[in-house]
């Protein structure tokens, strides 16, 4: 059995010594969102409690599915590294991290490879030659965890216009994923994909354009020959389980909420998911921060979404 903990959407904020000139782009709308909404619901103390609980759960591996930061600022990335080192206290070989749209918030942060410069050691691959070279780093990466699991980290993070938060993989990454899935060692294991954006398309056209994964259909096509595959994501700030059929079988999808979100709805409130994988089955559970912020985490089943 292989135990994997899953957190997402940390949304760490650090505006110390940031020049006002760095807000003359999409960050100005991000700042407005922070000023009037996000900073009131995303709390560092909630994140610290969640990550401490992850440490106490003693997983074999931790995955973080993007949106580590709010505005893709250097100090935010530095703060995330510090929090992981001080609170999670797991070796880098046991932690896999992918970027979210907030980690490529502006064209400058994406083109400069800022995410990769801070987290390349959390994306080290057991099959580096099979990856595509992207501005945010080399993706997909593969990590063999235990005897059963092949973790495959994708990047759906692309810069976008204000008020838009969609993602895309792109043809080079999809082609690289096909090569990775054909690798004999990957093929003998349970493939567990990591992506920030959900694989299913949102229900309305506006949300598909503004929040969805643009090439989700192409990703499903690549996965279509697999009988059994898992996809872990964040972005929606809600925990969920769903299944999407493919030509040969199905994709089981698990979504994690924001690890820093204080919210009355238990499906959205901060916490982490825990998965026990073997070659035949998976047991998925959510651990939810108590609404009062104190006391033991509440163990719950992930809500199934048809």
C-alpha positions as CSV (number, residue, x, y, z in Angstrom):
1,X,0.0,0.0,0.0
2,X,1.1,3.5,-0.8
3,X,-0.2,6.5,1.2
4,X,-0.4,9.9,-0.5
5,X,-1.5,13.1,1.1
6,X,-2.9,15.8,-1.2
7,X,-3.1,19.6,-0.5
8,X,-3.8,22.4,-2.9
9,X,-4.3,26.1,-3.3
10,X,-2.1,27.4,-0.4
11,X,-2.4,31.0,-1.6
12,X,0.5,32.3,0.5
13,X,0.6,36.1,0.5
14,X,3.7,38.2,1.1
15,X,3.7,41.8,-0.1
16,X,6.7,43.0,1.9
17,X,9.0,45.4,0.0
18,X,7.0,45.0,-3.2
19,X,7.3,48.0,-5.6
20,X,4.0,49.6,-6.7
21,X,5.3,49.3,-10.2
22,X,4.9,45.5,-10.0
23,X,1.1,46.0,-9.8
24,X,0.9,47.7,-13.3
25,X,-0.4,44.5,-14.8
26,X,-2.9,41.7,-13.9
27,X,-1.7,42.0,-10.2
28,X,-3.9,45.1,-9.8
29,X,-7.1,43.0,-10.1
30,X,-5.5,40.4,-7.9
31,X,-4.7,43.0,-5.3
32,X,-8.3,44.2,-5.4
33,X,-9.5,40.7,-4.8
34,X,-7.1,40.3,-1.9
35,X,-8.1,43.6,-0.4
36,X,-11.8,43.0,-0.4
37,X,-12.2,39.2,-0.3
38,X,-9.3,36.7,-0.3
39,X,-7.3,37.9,2.7
40,X,-10.4,37.6,4.8
41,X,-10.9,33.9,4.0
42,X,-7.4,32.5,3.3
43,X,-5.6,32.4,6.6
44,X,-2.0,31.4,7.3
45,X,-2.9,29.9,10.6
46,X,-5.3,27.5,8.8
47,X,-2.6,26.5,6.4
48,X,-0.2,25.8,9.2
49,X,-2.6,23.6,11.0
50,X,-3.4,21.6,7.8
51,X,0.3,21.1,7.0
52,X,1.0,20.0,10.6
53,X,-1.8,17.5,10.3
54,X,-0.3,16.2,7.1
55,X,3.0,15.7,8.8
56,X,1.3,13.8,11.6
57,X,-0.5,11.5,9.1
58,X,3.0,10.2,8.0
59,X,2.2,9.7,4.3
60,X,4.7,8.1,2.0
61,X,4.4,11.1,-0.3
62,X,2.8,14.6,-0.3
63,X,1.4,16.2,-3.5
64,X,0.6,19.9,-3.8
65,X,-1.5,20.7,-6.8
66,X,-0.8,24.3,-7.5
67,X,-1.6,27.9,-6.5
68,X,1.1,28.0,-3.9
69,X,1.1,31.8,-4.1
70,X,-1.3,34.6,-4.7
71,X,0.6,36.9,-7.1
72,X,3.7,34.8,-8.1
73,X,6.0,37.1,-6.3
74,X,9.5,36.0,-5.2
75,X,8.8,36.5,-1.5
76,X,5.7,34.4,-1.8
77,X,7.6,31.5,-3.3
78,X,10.3,31.9,-0.6
79,X,7.6,31.8,2.1
80,X,6.1,28.6,0.7
81,X,9.5,26.9,0.7
82,X,10.1,28.0,4.3
83,X,6.6,26.8,5.4
84,X,7.1,23.4,3.8
85,X,10.5,23.0,5.5
86,X,9.4,24.1,8.9
87,X,6.0,22.5,9.1
88,X,5.7,19.5,6.8
89,X,9.3,18.4,7.5
90,X,9.5,15.8,4.7
91,X,12.4,15.2,2.4
92,X,12.1,16.8,-1.1
93,X,12.1,13.3,-2.6
94,X,8.8,12.7,-0.8
95,X,7.1,15.9,-1.9
96,X,5.8,16.7,-5.5
97,X,4.6,20.1,-6.5
98,X,3.0,21.4,-9.6
99,X,2.2,25.1,-10.5
100,X,-1.3,26.6,-10.7
101,X,-2.5,29.7,-12.5
102,X,-1.6,31.9,-9.6
103,X,2.0,30.7,-9.8
104,X,2.2,32.0,-13.4
105,X,0.1,35.0,-12.6
106,X,1.8,37.4,-15.1
107,X,3.6,36.8,-18.4
108,X,6.8,38.0,-16.7
109,X,6.6,35.5,-13.9
110,X,5.8,32.7,-16.4
111,X,8.5,33.5,-19.0
112,X,11.2,34.0,-16.3
113,X,10.6,30.4,-15.0
114,X,10.0,31.7,-11.5
115,X,8.2,28.7,-10.3
116,X,10.9,26.3,-11.5
117,X,13.7,28.4,-10.0
118,X,12.1,27.9,-6.6
119,X,10.7,24.4,-6.9
120,X,12.7,22.5,-9.5
121,X,13.9,20.1,-6.7
122,X,10.2,19.2,-6.0
123,X,9.7,18.3,-9.7
124,X,12.7,16.1,-10.2
125,X,11.7,13.2,-12.6
126,X,12.6,9.5,-12.7
127,X,12.2,9.9,-16.5
128,X,13.6,13.4,-17.2
129,X,14.4,12.7,-20.9
130,X,10.6,12.2,-21.6
131,X,9.5,15.6,-20.5
132,X,8.7,18.7,-22.6
133,X,10.6,21.9,-21.9
134,X,8.1,24.6,-20.8
135,X,8.6,28.1,-19.4
136,X,7.5,26.9,-16.0
137,X,9.9,23.9,-16.1
138,X,10.1,20.4,-17.5
139,X,6.7,18.6,-17.6
140,X,5.4,16.1,-17.2
141,X,7.6,14.7,-14.5
142,X,7.4,11.2,-13.2
143,X,8.1,9.9,-9.7
144,X,7.9,6.2,-8.7
145,X,6.4,6.0,-5.2
146,X,6.5,2.7,-3.4
147,X,5.9,-0.4,-5.4
148,X,2.5,0.6,-6.9
149,X,2.3,4.2,-8.0
150,X,3.6,6.4,-10.8
151,X,3.0,10.0,-10.0
152,X,2.9,12.1,-13.1
153,X,3.0,15.9,-12.6
154,X,1.5,18.1,-15.2
155,X,1.6,21.9,-15.6
156,X,-1.7,23.6,-16.6
157,X,-0.4,27.0,-15.5
158,X,-0.5,29.7,-18.2
159,X,-0.7,33.4,-17.8
160,X,-4.1,34.9,-18.7
161,X,-6.0,38.2,-18.9
162,X,-7.5,39.8,-15.8
163,X,-10.6,38.0,-14.6
164,X,-9.6,34.8,-16.4
165,X,-8.1,31.8,-14.5
166,X,-8.2,29.0,-17.1
167,X,-5.4,26.6,-17.9
168,X,-3.9,24.6,-20.8
169,X,-1.4,21.8,-21.3
170,X,-0.4,22.3,-24.9
171,X,0.6,19.8,-27.6
172,X,4.3,19.3,-26.5
173,X,3.2,18.3,-23.0
174,X,0.4,16.1,-24.2
175,X,2.8,14.3,-26.6
176,X,5.3,13.9,-23.7
177,X,2.6,12.4,-21.6
178,X,1.9,9.8,-24.3
179,X,5.6,8.8,-24.2
180,X,5.6,8.6,-20.4
181,X,2.5,6.4,-20.3
182,X,4.2,4.0,-22.8
183,X,7.2,3.6,-20.5
184,X,7.3,0.0,-19.2
185,X,7.9,0.9,-15.6
186,X,5.0,3.5,-15.7
187,X,2.8,1.0,-17.4
188,X,3.2,-1.6,-14.7
189,X,2.1,0.8,-12.0
190,X,-1.0,2.7,-11.1
191,X,-0.8,6.1,-13.0
192,X,-1.7,9.0,-10.7
193,X,-1.8,12.3,-12.6
194,X,-1.4,15.7,-10.9
195,X,-3.0,18.8,-12.5
196,X,-4.1,22.1,-11.1
197,X,-7.2,22.6,-13.2
198,X,-10.1,20.1,-13.1
199,X,-10.3,17.6,-15.9
200,X,-14.1,18.0,-16.3
201,X,-15.4,21.1,-18.1
202,X,-17.4,23.6,-16.0
203,X,-21.1,23.7,-16.7
204,X,-21.4,27.1,-18.4
205,X,-19.6,28.5,-21.4
206,X,-18.3,31.5,-19.4
207,X,-16.8,29.3,-16.8
208,X,-15.3,27.0,-19.4
209,X,-13.5,29.9,-21.0
210,X,-12.6,31.7,-17.7
211,X,-11.8,28.7,-15.4
212,X,-11.6,25.5,-17.3
213,X,-8.8,23.4,-18.8
214,X,-8.8,24.3,-22.5
215,X,-7.5,21.0,-23.8
216,X,-9.2,18.7,-21.4
217,X,-10.7,16.7,-24.3
218,X,-7.2,16.1,-25.7
219,X,-6.0,14.9,-22.3
220,X,-8.9,12.5,-22.1
221,X,-8.0,11.2,-25.5
222,X,-4.4,10.5,-24.4
223,X,-5.8,8.7,-21.3
224,X,-8.3,6.8,-23.3
225,X,-6.3,3.6,-23.8
226,X,-5.8,3.2,-20.0
227,X,-8.2,1.0,-18.1
228,X,-7.5,2.6,-14.8
229,X,-6.0,6.1,-14.1
230,X,-6.4,8.7,-11.4
231,X,-6.3,12.5,-11.6
232,X,-5.8,14.8,-8.6
233,X,-6.5,18.5,-8.9
234,X,-7.3,21.7,-7.0
235,X,-8.4,25.1,-8.4
236,X,-12.1,24.8,-7.4
237,X,-11.6,25.2,-3.7
238,X,-13.9,22.3,-3.0
239,X,-13.2,18.6,-2.2
240,X,-14.9,16.1,-4.5
241,X,-14.7,12.7,-6.3
242,X,-16.0,12.0,-9.7
243,X,-15.5,9.5,-12.6
244,X,-15.2,10.2,-16.3
245,X,-15.5,7.3,-18.8
246,X,-12.8,6.7,-21.4
247,X,-12.5,4.3,-24.3
248,X,-10.9,1.6,-22.3
249,X,-12.1,2.3,-18.8
250,X,-12.4,5.4,-16.6
251,X,-10.6,8.2,-14.9
252,X,-11.2,8.6,-11.2
253,X,-10.9,12.2,-10.2
254,X,-10.2,13.6,-6.7
255,X,-10.3,17.3,-6.0
256,X,-8.8,19.0,-2.9
257,X,-10.0,22.3,-1.5
258,X,-7.8,25.2,-0.5
259,X,-5.5,24.3,2.4
260,X,-5.9,27.9,3.8
261,X,-9.6,28.5,3.3
262,X,-11.8,29.3,6.3
263,X,-15.3,28.5,5.2
264,X,-18.5,27.2,6.9
265,X,-19.2,24.7,4.2
266,X,-17.3,21.5,5.2
267,X,-16.8,20.5,1.5
268,X,-14.8,23.7,1.0
269,X,-13.2,24.3,4.4
270,X,-9.4,23.9,4.7
271,X,-8.1,20.4,5.0
272,X,-6.3,17.7,3.1
273,X,-7.1,14.4,1.3
274,X,-5.5,11.1,2.0
275,X,-5.3,8.2,-0.4
276,X,-4.2,4.6,0.2
277,X,-3.3,3.1,-3.2
278,X,-2.6,-0.5,-4.1
279,X,-2.8,-2.1,-7.6
280,X,-6.4,-3.1,-7.1
281,X,-8.1,-0.3,-5.2
282,X,-7.9,3.1,-3.5
283,X,-9.3,4.3,-0.2
284,X,-9.9,8.1,-0.3
285,X,-10.6,10.2,2.7
286,X,-10.8,13.9,3.6
287,X,-9.6,15.5,6.8
288,X,-11.4,18.8,7.5
289,X,-10.3,21.6,9.8
290,X,-12.9,22.1,12.6
291,X,-15.1,25.1,11.9
292,X,-14.0,26.7,15.2
293,X,-10.3,26.2,14.2
294,X,-9.5,24.2,17.3
295,X,-9.7,20.5,18.1
296,X,-9.2,17.3,16.0
297,X,-9.6,17.2,12.2
298,X,-12.9,15.7,11.1
299,X,-12.5,12.6,8.8
300,X,-15.1,12.6,6.0
301,X,-15.7,10.8,2.7
302,X,-15.1,12.9,-0.4
303,X,-18.5,14.0,-1.8
304,X,-19.2,12.2,-5.1
305,X,-20.2,14.5,-8.0
306,X,-22.0,12.9,-10.9
